[in-house]
Amino acid sequence: MNSPSIKDVVKEKYGEAALQVNSGGSACCGAAAASSLGCNPITSNLYDASQADQIPAAAMLASLGCGNPTALAQLNPGEVVLDLGSGGGIDVLLSAKRVGPAGKAYGLDMTDEMLALANENKQKAGSHNVEFLKGEIEHIPLPDNSVDVIISNCVINLSADKDRVLREAFRVLKPGGRLAVSDIVTRGEMPPEIRSSVLLWVGCIAGALQENEYRSKLASAGFEQVEVEPTRIYRVEDAREFLAREGVDIDALAPQVDGKFISAFIRAVKPSSSKDKACCGPACCS
């Protein structure tokens, strides 16, 4: 798989998901399987009733995430928030309410159909501190040091160049800014049968990093205070129907993957300054 093939399939499948919502249906992760791994359990029961009441129904139906970063992230009034891979806009609209009229919530997405759906949801919600941007998470169209908090919901794992994504996130964050994303991670090596399928990549599985590799890439990008907090652990039975349709021998694969796919909340901080990052004691910080 080369990068364009992954990107093209992601764009196609998420575009289909947006159109499905517009036609009165609901989306699932990658629009690949409406009642299997994509939707149940990964994308199910992530938002409570109080949050659902704050946003248009179409934003909820288009949710393709694996967590709820807006519930776990610390968002303060007046802050600027950026959602990488914002889809139908659910997390952007919820963030906009948290940061208030003095703050700003950006959503970044590369899929025209999702951007159109997100802007419709913005109008329905009456959100004036929201802006949706077209672009790729590997090339964020915002200036250096312009964002307080970056959130993302099961999107970074879809990128074929995660190092670039994390470097870009680091670049646009202000000194002291926070990364607070939900994503899929793995514990242990992933079988080649899973890694080799582009459709499984779009289904939020095959592109997942190992937990320690995620930590390492964040540190290499410059982040500190890295934390990976598991929020859900998935079993093979959760994915049996979906994987069977992809031609995977479930029973043979089960011992290698059962319990190794995890939704996690991942936190990291951009150092306040280069001096803070290099400081080794009271003498060098004075």
C-alpha positions as CSV (number, residue, x, y, z in Angstrom):
1,M,0.0,0.0,0.0
2,N,1.3,3.4,-0.9
3,S,0.2,6.7,0.7
4,P,-2.1,7.8,-2.2
5,S,-4.0,4.5,-2.2
6,I,-4.7,4.8,1.5
7,K,-5.7,8.4,1.3
8,D,-7.9,7.8,-1.8
9,V,-9.8,5.0,-0.1
10,V,-10.2,7.0,3.2
11,K,-11.6,9.9,1.2
12,E,-14.0,7.7,-0.7
13,K,-15.3,5.8,2.2
14,Y,-15.8,8.8,4.5
15,G,-17.5,10.6,1.6
16,E,-19.9,7.7,1.3
17,A,-20.5,7.9,5.0
18,A,-21.5,11.6,4.8
19,L,-23.8,10.9,1.9
20,Q,-25.4,8.1,3.9
21,V,-26.2,10.4,6.7
22,N,-27.6,13.0,4.3
23,S,-29.9,10.3,2.9
24,G,-31.3,9.5,6.3
25,G,-29.0,6.7,7.5
26,S,-26.2,6.6,10.0
27,A,-22.5,6.2,9.3
28,C,-20.1,3.7,10.7
29,C,-16.3,3.7,10.9
30,G,-15.1,3.7,7.3
31,A,-18.7,3.0,6.0
32,A,-17.5,-0.6,5.7
33,A,-19.9,-2.5,8.0
34,A,-23.0,-1.1,9.5
35,S,-23.3,-3.5,12.4
36,S,-19.9,-4.9,13.0
37,L,-16.5,-3.6,14.1
38,G,-16.9,-0.2,12.5
39,C,-20.1,0.7,14.4
40,N,-20.4,-1.7,17.2
41,P,-18.6,-1.4,19.6
42,I,-16.0,1.1,18.4
43,T,-18.4,4.0,17.4
44,S,-21.3,3.1,19.8
45,N,-22.3,4.8,23.0
46,L,-19.5,7.4,23.0
47,Y,-21.7,10.5,23.8
48,D,-24.2,10.8,26.6
49,A,-27.7,12.2,26.2
50,S,-26.8,15.7,27.5
51,Q,-24.2,16.0,24.7
52,A,-26.5,14.7,22.1
53,D,-29.0,17.4,23.0
54,Q,-26.4,20.1,22.3
55,I,-25.9,19.3,18.6
56,P,-27.8,18.5,15.4
57,A,-28.8,14.9,15.0
58,A,-26.9,14.6,11.8
59,A,-23.7,15.4,13.6
60,M,-24.3,12.5,15.9
61,L,-25.2,10.1,13.1
62,A,-22.0,11.0,11.3
63,S,-19.8,10.2,14.2
64,L,-17.1,7.8,13.2
65,G,-14.9,8.1,16.3
66,C,-13.5,5.6,18.8
67,G,-13.8,7.9,21.8
68,N,-15.0,11.1,23.2
69,P,-12.1,13.6,23.3
70,T,-14.4,16.5,24.3
71,A,-15.4,14.7,27.5
72,L,-11.9,13.9,28.4
73,A,-9.9,16.9,27.3
74,Q,-9.6,20.0,29.4
75,L,-11.1,22.9,27.4
76,N,-11.2,26.4,28.9
77,P,-13.2,29.5,27.9
78,G,-11.4,31.6,25.4
79,E,-9.2,28.9,24.0
80,V,-8.6,27.9,20.4
81,V,-9.3,24.2,19.6
82,L,-8.5,22.3,16.4
83,D,-10.1,18.9,15.6
84,L,-8.0,16.9,13.1
85,G,-10.3,15.0,10.8
86,S,-13.5,16.7,12.0
87,G,-16.0,14.7,9.8
88,G,-19.6,15.8,10.4
89,G,-18.4,18.2,13.1
90,I,-19.7,16.6,16.3
91,D,-16.5,17.2,18.4
92,V,-16.0,20.7,16.9
93,L,-19.5,21.8,17.8
94,L,-19.2,20.4,21.3
95,S,-15.8,22.1,21.8
96,A,-17.2,25.4,20.6
97,K,-19.7,25.3,23.5
98,R,-16.9,24.6,25.9
99,V,-14.6,27.4,24.8
100,G,-17.4,29.9,24.6
101,P,-17.9,33.0,22.4
102,A,-14.4,34.3,23.3
103,G,-12.9,31.0,22.0
104,K,-12.7,29.4,18.6
105,A,-13.1,25.8,17.3
106,Y,-11.6,24.7,14.0
107,G,-12.4,21.5,12.2
108,L,-10.0,20.2,9.5
109,D,-11.1,17.6,7.0
110,M,-10.1,16.6,3.5
111,T,-13.5,15.1,2.4
112,D,-15.8,17.5,0.5
113,E,-18.9,15.6,1.5
114,M,-18.0,15.7,5.2
115,L,-17.2,19.4,5.1
116,A,-20.6,20.1,3.5
117,L,-22.3,18.1,6.2
118,A,-20.3,19.8,8.9
119,N,-21.2,23.3,7.7
120,E,-24.9,22.3,7.5
121,N,-24.6,21.2,11.2
122,K,-22.8,24.4,12.1
123,Q,-25.7,26.4,10.7
124,K,-28.3,24.2,12.4
125,A,-26.4,24.6,15.7
126,G,-26.1,28.4,15.3
127,S,-22.4,28.2,16.2
128,H,-20.6,31.5,15.4
129,N,-17.2,30.5,16.8
130,V,-16.7,27.5,14.5
131,E,-14.8,27.3,11.2
132,F,-14.3,24.2,9.1
133,L,-11.1,24.1,6.9
134,K,-10.4,21.9,3.9
135,G,-7.0,20.2,4.1
136,E,-5.0,17.2,5.2
137,I,-3.9,16.5,8.7
138,E,-0.3,16.0,7.4
139,H,-0.4,19.7,6.2
140,I,-2.4,21.8,8.7
141,P,-3.4,25.1,7.1
142,L,-2.9,27.2,10.2
143,P,0.1,29.3,11.4
144,D,2.7,28.2,13.9
145,N,1.8,28.6,17.6
146,S,-1.8,29.4,16.9
147,V,-3.8,26.7,18.8
148,D,-4.3,25.9,22.5
149,V,-5.6,22.4,22.2
150,I,-5.7,19.8,19.4
151,I,-8.3,17.0,19.6
152,S,-8.9,14.2,17.2
153,N,-11.2,11.2,17.2
154,C,-10.0,8.0,15.6
155,V,-8.3,9.8,12.6
156,I,-4.5,9.9,13.2
157,N,-4.4,6.1,12.9
158,L,-5.7,6.5,9.3
159,S,-2.7,8.5,8.2
160,A,0.1,6.8,6.3
161,D,2.5,9.4,7.7
162,K,1.8,9.7,11.4
163,D,5.2,11.3,12.1
164,R,4.3,14.2,9.8
165,V,0.9,14.5,11.5
166,L,2.4,14.8,14.9
167,R,5.1,17.2,13.8
168,E,2.4,19.4,12.3
169,A,0.3,19.2,15.5
170,F,3.4,20.3,17.5
171,R,4.0,23.2,15.0
172,V,0.6,24.8,15.3
173,L,0.2,24.4,19.0
174,K,1.2,27.3,21.2
175,P,4.0,26.8,23.7
176,G,2.3,24.9,26.6
177,G,-0.5,23.7,24.2
178,R,-2.1,20.3,24.7
179,L,-2.7,17.4,22.4
180,A,-5.8,15.4,23.6
181,V,-6.9,12.7,21.1
182,S,-8.8,9.5,21.0
183,D,-7.3,6.8,18.8
184,I,-6.9,3.1,18.3
185,V,-3.7,1.6,19.6
186,T,-2.4,-2.0,19.7
187,R,-0.5,-4.0,22.2
188,G,1.9,-6.3,20.5
189,E,2.7,-7.0,16.8
190,M,-0.2,-6.9,14.3
191,P,-0.6,-9.9,12.0
192,P,0.1,-9.1,8.3
193,E,-3.4,-10.2,7.3
194,I,-4.7,-7.2,9.1
195,R,-2.0,-4.7,8.1
196,S,-2.3,-5.6,4.4
197,S,-5.9,-4.6,3.9
198,V,-6.7,-1.0,2.8
199,L,-10.3,-1.5,3.8
200,L,-9.3,-2.6,7.3
201,W,-7.1,0.5,7.4
202,V,-10.2,2.7,6.8
203,G,-12.0,0.5,9.3
204,C,-9.8,2.0,12.0
205,I,-7.8,-1.2,12.6
206,A,-4.9,-1.7,10.3
207,G,-3.3,1.7,10.7
208,A,-3.2,1.5,14.5
209,L,0.2,2.0,16.1
210,Q,1.5,0.0,19.0
211,E,1.1,1.8,22.3
212,N,4.8,2.3,22.9
213,E,5.4,3.3,19.3
214,Y,2.8,6.1,19.7
215,R,4.6,7.3,22.8
216,S,7.9,7.3,20.9
217,K,6.5,9.2,17.9
218,L,5.1,11.9,20.2
219,A,8.4,12.3,22.0
220,S,10.2,12.5,18.6
221,A,7.9,15.2,17.5
222,G,8.9,17.2,20.7
223,F,6.0,16.5,23.0
224,E,6.3,15.9,26.7
225,Q,4.1,14.5,29.5
226,V,2.8,11.8,27.2
227,E,0.0,9.6,28.6
228,V,-1.9,6.7,26.9
229,E,-5.0,5.8,28.8
230,P,-7.0,2.8,27.6
231,T,-10.8,3.5,27.3
232,R,-12.1,0.3,25.6
233,I,-10.6,-3.1,24.9
234,Y,-11.9,-5.0,21.8
235,R,-12.4,-8.7,21.5
236,V,-12.3,-10.8,18.4
237,E,-16.0,-11.6,18.7
238,D,-16.8,-7.9,18.3
239,A,-15.3,-8.0,14.8
240,R,-16.1,-11.5,13.7
241,E,-18.7,-10.6,10.9
242,F,-16.6,-7.7,9.6
243,L,-13.3,-9.7,9.4
244,A,-15.0,-12.7,7.9
245,R,-16.3,-10.6,5.0
246,E,-12.7,-9.5,4.4
247,G,-11.6,-13.1,4.0
248,V,-9.8,-13.3,7.3
249,D,-9.7,-16.7,9.1
250,I,-11.0,-15.5,12.4
251,D,-10.4,-18.7,14.4
252,A,-6.8,-18.9,13.3
253,L,-6.3,-15.1,13.9
254,A,-8.0,-14.9,17.3
255,P,-5.1,-15.9,19.6
256,Q,-3.0,-13.2,17.9
257,V,-5.4,-10.3,18.1
258,D,-7.9,-10.9,20.9
259,G,-7.8,-8.0,23.4
260,K,-4.9,-6.3,21.6
261,F,-6.9,-3.6,19.9
262,I,-7.6,-0.7,22.3
263,S,-9.3,2.6,22.2
264,A,-7.2,5.0,24.1
265,F,-7.2,8.7,25.2
266,I,-3.7,10.1,24.4
267,R,-2.4,13.3,26.1
268,A,0.7,15.2,25.4
269,V,2.0,18.7,26.0
270,K,4.2,21.1,23.9
271,P,6.9,22.5,26.2
272,S,6.3,26.1,27.3
273,S,9.7,27.1,25.9
274,S,13.0,25.5,24.6
275,K,14.5,26.5,28.0
276,D,11.9,24.4,29.8
277,K,12.6,21.5,27.6
278,A,16.4,21.7,28.0
279,C,16.4,22.5,31.7
280,C,18.4,20.1,33.9
281,G,18.2,21.8,37.3
282,P,17.9,25.1,39.2
283,A,21.3,26.4,38.0
284,C,20.5,26.1,34.3
285,C,17.0,27.5,34.6
286,S,17.9,30.6,36.6
